[in-house]
């Protein structure tokens, strides 16, 4: 695999440290993203050499490029945590795909770095499977994200709450720069380093901002807009990130760092997917406000590059940008092509009714495509999701059908449009748990099959109907921690 030195090497050396991988013992490649490797112009699994397999597993002793780990800081659960950094991640270098797009390759779990803070630099199998599968599922949903290239595992022990086994995810992104990279240098009073980071980001990822009167302000405004659109996308599919610390926020507006994430089953706007989040700071309903709070932390870092009034003005635009992005996505999910002022109230009414009866979020929206504009019955699959369909659902459907009268699409056309944006297949916790349990017994077939099904989340896949079922009752007890 042809790699080039990381573009981050153009920064002064105090922005990063050179590191060495710590090879796993007899690693095996559990998953290799053939579709992504084809896009990147990389060899398929059959053509991988033994050294390339070791390289993807973070176990090639002398990789083509010397890996580096970067330093950053951040606010964790709203509290300034000071220096953090790539404690279990390291950049292998850059690759350029056949279309000229440059990507950073990063290993997660390949060993200790200077920023590991007394930790072992490893990732465990369960969390690595979750990241591999979810980053690709988010991509299939059309939501900006880092991507997963490969997943390797070993019998090497890793100790968390109990003894587990080690794994490495090879992931890619145009850049892994985070809000925390800027925070690190701003809070150290090194405005020169803040500007160096901003210049690199501008030149490599926001060149359209270079023509603005103040390119730095224009870039911050674009980051804010992307972040608003990103969290609107999360809310529309019921995605809970779980740990929205500033160091887990991408400077490119990507979903990054899949830790204790989850997708809503029974709709609860106050759902908390991370059992470490005892105060509910990162609950589902709180995510839009938390992203704005994180942006305010990034805005402080831009104070040497723009005025406070200019940055506050950008922050003040965020709420309207988020609401507009969320409204557009939810209109599409309800099959509403023409905007009407009352649409937000209609959406809010559905969410309130779903929360009252704890209706499955994704399947409810999917089955709404079966509603007839001119009928008065409740489709059987939709009614089956509601404990008391004649209560909240019946009243809301009256308003929905009335709203559909303003649309030009017929029922069949609307159903096609709605099914193209409402996934039938959701990467639910219990499905992940099943694939993890199989892999822990040495069987990776569950990962392969789940990855395939979730790569086509909107399509009817007759042979995989079981993956579209309601979660079993016991799944409600699954809660994931930050431990990985």
FENDAJO-V318785 format. One record per pair of residues at least 24 apart in sequence whose C-alpha atoms are under 7 Angstrom apart, sorted by the first residue. I is the first residue (numbers start at 0). J is the second residue. D is the distance in whole Angstrom. If there is no record, write none. Layout:
i=<I:I>
j=<J:J>
d=<D:D>
This chain:
i=<0:1:2:2:2:3:3:3:4:4:4:5:5:14:14:15:15:15:15:16:16:16:17:17:17:17:18:18:18:18:19:20:20:20:20:20:21:21:21:22:22:22:22:23:23:23:24:24:25:26:26:26:26:27:27:27:28:28:28:29:29:29:29:30:30:30:30:31:31:31:32:32:35:39:39:40:40:55:55:56:56:57:57:57:64:64:65:66:66:66:68:70:71:71:71:72:72:72:72:72:73:73:73:73:74:74:74:75:75:76:82:83:84:85:86:86:86:86:86:87:87:87:87:87:101:102:102:102:102:103:103:103:103:104:104:104:105:105:105:106:106:106:106:107:107:107:108:108:108:109:121:122:122:122:122:123:123:123:123:123:123:124:124:124:124:125:126:126:127:127:127:128:129:130:131:132:136:136:139:139:139:142:143:143:144:144:144:145:145:145:145:145:145:146:146:146:147:159:175:176:176:177:177:177:177:177:178:178:178:178:178:178:179:179:181:182:182:185:190:215:216:220:222:222:222:223:223:224:224:225:226:227:227:227:228:228:230:231:231:231:232:235:235:235:237:237:238:238:239:239:241:241:241:242:243:245:258:259:259:259:261:262:263:264:264:265:265:265:265:266:266:266:266:266:266:267:267:272:272:273:273:273:274:274:274:275:275:291:331:332:332:332:332:333:334:334:334:335:336:337:349:352:352:356:356:358:358:359:361:362:364:365:365:365:365:368:368:368:368:369:371:372:372:372:418:419:420:421:422:422:423:423:423:424:424:424:424:424:426:428:429:429>
j=<41:94:92:93:94:92:93:94:64:92:93:92:93:69:70:67:68:69:70:67:68:69:65:66:67:68:66:67:68:112:66:57:58:60:109:110:58:109:110:57:58:59:60:58:153:155:153:155:153:56:151:152:153:151:152:153:150:151:152:150:151:152:443:149:150:151:447:148:149:150:148:149:148:96:97:96:97:149:169:151:167:106:109:167:91:92:91:90:91:92:112:180:179:180:183:179:180:182:183:246:179:182:245:246:244:245:246:244:245:244:183:114:114:114:111:112:114:115:120:111:112:115:120:121:173:171:172:173:174:171:172:173:174:169:170:171:169:170:171:167:168:169:170:167:168:169:166:167:168:167:165:165:166:167:483:157:163:164:165:166:483:152:164:165:166:435:258:483:166:167:168:435:431:257:168:450:453:454:454:455:456:232:253:254:253:254:255:170:171:172:253:254:255:170:171:172:171:482:249:249:250:246:247:248:249:250:245:246:248:249:250:297:245:246:300:297:300:300:303:304:305:313:250:251:252:294:317:317:320:252:252:317:320:321:321:324:287:321:324:325:325:325:328:329:262:263:262:263:272:283:272:273:281:281:281:293:481:479:480:481:428:427:360:359:360:357:358:359:360:353:354:357:358:359:360:354:357:478:479:478:479:480:478:479:480:480:481:317:417:364:417:420:421:417:413:416:417:406:406:406:395:391:392:385:386:384:385:384:422:423:421:418:421:422:423:413:414:417:418:414:410:400:403:410:457:457:457:457:456:457:456:457:467:453:456:457:466:467:453:477:470:474>
d=<7:7:6:5:5:6:5:6:6:5:6:4:5:6:6:6:5:4:6:5:5:6:7:6:4:6:6:5:7:6:6:6:6:7:6:6:6:6:5:6:4:7:7:6:6:7:6:7:6:7:6:5:5:5:5:6:6:4:7:6:5:7:6:6:5:7:7:6:4:7:5:6:7:5:7:6:6:7:6:5:6:7:5:7:6:6:7:5:5:7:7:7:5:4:5:5:6:6:5:7:5:6:5:5:6:5:7:5:7:6:7:6:5:6:7:6:5:4:6:6:7:6:4:6:6:6:5:4:7:5:5:6:6:7:6:5:6:5:6:7:6:5:6:6:5:6:6:5:7:6:7:6:6:6:6:7:6:6:5:5:6:7:6:6:5:6:7:6:6:7:6:7:7:5:7:6:6:6:5:7:7:7:5:6:4:4:6:7:6:5:6:6:6:5:5:6:6:7:7:6:6:6:7:5:4:5:6:6:6:6:6:6:6:4:6:7:6:5:7:6:6:6:6:6:6:7:7:7:7:5:5:6:6:5:6:6:6:6:6:5:7:7:7:6:5:5:5:7:7:5:6:5:6:6:7:6:6:5:5:6:7:6:6:5:6:5:5:4:6:6:5:5:6:6:5:5:7:6:6:6:5:5:6:6:5:6:7:7:7:7:5:6:6:6:6:7:5:7:7:7:7:5:7:7:7:6:6:7:7:7:6:6:5:7:6:7:5:6:7:7:6:5:6:7:6:6:7:7:5:4:6:5:6:6:5:7:6:5:7:7:7:6>
